[in-house]
Amino acid sequence: MIEERLKAAIRDVPNFPKEGIIFKDITPIMMDADLSNSVVDELVGMYENQNLDAIAGIESRGFLFGYPLAMRLGIPFILIRKKGKLPYDKLSYDYDLEYGSATIELHTDAVSPGNRVLIHDDLLATGGSAHAAAELIKMAGGEVAGFNFLVSLNFLEGEKKLLSFSNNITNLVAY
């Protein structure tokens, strides 16, 4: 089962990025080509019949599996990046973080009106980044078809912040 294989690979890094946090490090997955391919296979199986028009990945770890998923599904991959990283005309969305604020951006031509877009990222914690990404997709005229995360930290209840966009919220590993 993919969840067991992922849990065996994901390592806990105590006190990163600050004291008291246990960081779920997915980089060991990247060191295992077979496991990485299994992750993409699992994602394809989950989404190949959902009539998606695009996959949107949130910078930067959302690119790791979001882009291969989009390629395997034969649909566009949309970059959602931090402010100042995209070169073309863009839409921006400001949101609050636990300590401060951030801005993410999307090219204006990345989403066509009515496009069904799956938002993918590596980890769901409080839901702030995914919520902001969903707001960008809506601003561009798209529909949030769902959210997918490799890892969900369920105790932080980030899913609650996303339910107003879609109840199609999935993960491969939950803690």
Disulfide bonds with the S-S distance in Angstrom:
none
